[in-house]
Every structure is written in C-alpha cells, then in structure tokens.
Amino acid sequence: MGARKLPATPDGRSQMPARSRHCLIGHPNATPGFIALVEGGMAEFTGEYVVAEFPNRFQPDVVAAARKRLEQHGVKLPLG
C-alpha cells in the first residue's frame, strides 16, 4: 500500500486540500514547524503569512485566524 497522492495543480505540483489548510490555521495551537520558522526569522514561509499576504484568496475566518496567530507570535503582518 503506497502513500496517498495529493491532488495536483494544472502545472503538476502537489496541492494540499483547502480543508486541511483551513484546519491547520484554525487550530488553537501553533505547529512546531510554525514556531521553528518564526523563531528562525523566516515567518514569511509559514502558511499563516501566505494567507495574510493574499487575503482575497482565502475565507475571512481563515485570514483572521492567520493574522491573529502571527500577531500573537510578534510577527509583523504583511501589507496584504
């Protein structure tokens, strides 16, 4: 039995289902990866930062949760 293949974008890249992104950002606790990126000065590589940078591509509740998590961890918000 192999690993489940993620759906691909038209250019062939794997894509995490939107529901999974929503659940991760809406979860009350930050993931270890998020914390490691923020502590390493690379917050712009977090999913939350991408959501905050492109708010018109996500549901308002997801954007609010992403912005809140970034603010809670002292990250300067993007101008999105």
N, C-alpha and C positions, 0 to 999 in steps of 0.2 A: 504494500500500500504506500503510495507516494504522498508527498505534501500537496495540500490543496493549492491550486494555481489561482492567483488573484486575477480579476478581470484586467484587460489591457486597454490602454488609450489607443486612439487611431494610429499613433506612431509606434505602437508596440510596447510601451513602457507599462509596468505593473501599476495598478491603481488600488489603493485601499478603499474599500467601500465607504461611502459618505456616512453611513450609520456608525461605523467603527470610529471614524474621526470625531463625530459628534459625541459619542460615549466617552472617549478619552479626554476630550477637552472639558466636558461637563462633569467629569468625576471630581469629587471633592478633594482628592489628594493628588499632588503633582507626581509624575512618574520619576523614577530615578534618572532616566535619560534627560528629562526636562531640567532637573536640578543640576545634573552634571554640566549641561550646556550653559545654563545661566551662570553657575559658579566659575566656569571656564571662560566667561566673557563672550560666549557665542550664542546669545539668546536669539539672534536673528535666524538661527537654524531650527528653532522649535516650531512645532505645528501652531502653537498659540500665536507666535509672532506673525507667521504667514497669514493666519486668519485675521489678525488685527491689521495687517498691511493691506489686505484685499477684502474689506468688509462687505462689499457688494456681491461677493461670490458665495457668501455663507448666510445662514439664517441668523436673524438678530439675536436670538438667545445664545447661539454659539459664539458670536462676536463678543457679546457682553461677558460671557464666561472666560473667553480667552484674554480679553483686556483686564478683567479682574485678577486672573492668575498672574499675569505679567506685572501688574501694579503691586500685588502682594509680595512679589519677589524683587521689587525695586528695579524693574526693567523699564527703561524709557520707551514709551509707546511710539510706534511708527506713525507717520502722518496720514495713514490710510483712511 
